[in-house]
Amino acid sequence: MGSALSERIQGRWQEVWLWLSSLEYAGWFIAYAAAVPYAGYLPATVLFAVALTLRAGYRRPAALASAAASAGVIVLLFKTLLKVNLPAGRVYEVLPDGLRQIMLTYF
C-alpha cells in the first residue's frame, strides 16, 4: 500500500530490472546442476564456464581458453585432491572400458 501511495522516484524501474536480471545467474546454476548428471562433471563444468565467459562479454580466444583451463583445474581439485564424489554422467557409459574407468575416477 505504501509503495502505491509514495511519490514516483526517477530510475526506480532500472533498479527493479537490475534485481530481476540477477536471477539470470540462478537460472544458469539450475541449468548447470541439471546438466551434470547427463553430461558429467568435467564436460558440464567446461561448457558452462565457457558459456558464462561468453555471456559476460569476453570473446577473445585467450579468455575462452582461460575459462576452459580454470574449469579443468577446478574439476581436478574437486575430484582428486578433495575427493568429492560427484555424478559421472550418462555420457561416460559410451566410452571404452579403460577410458571410462579413468573418467569415472578422475573427471
CORRALIN-V298573 format. One record per helix or strand of 3 or more residues. SS is the DSSP state (H for helix, E for strand). FROM is the first residue (numbers start at 0). LEN is the number of residues. Records with the same first field share a line. If there is no record, write none. Layout:
BEGIN
SS=FROM-LEN  FROM-LEN
END
This chain:
BEGIN
H=1-4  11-10  22-17  40-15  60-21  89-5  96-10
END
